[in-house]
């Protein structure tokens, strides 16, 4: 993990100062919900390059707004780890991956 220090959540409505992200290195579509199954059945194909470009744009927008970006180490066993809010628990020291 990089860029971790003293940061965390102290408000549900305050100014966003820090965000926890995970690069989409291992992201892929899985048939885990009605939406993802319908997407897979539609014949559309996942484009890793497009996902990486979209993630880079998201990071750019955060950084332009002065938000500090913190990163989880991508885990090949967690393809949906890009949804960092749902993939980890924050401790006083660092996020713990699920």
Secondary structure, DSSP 8 states (H G I E B T S, - for coil): -BS-SS-----SSS---EEEEE-STT----S-SHHHHHHHHTT----HHHHHHHHHHHHHHHHHTT-EEEEE---TT-TTTTSHHHHEEE-SS-EEE-
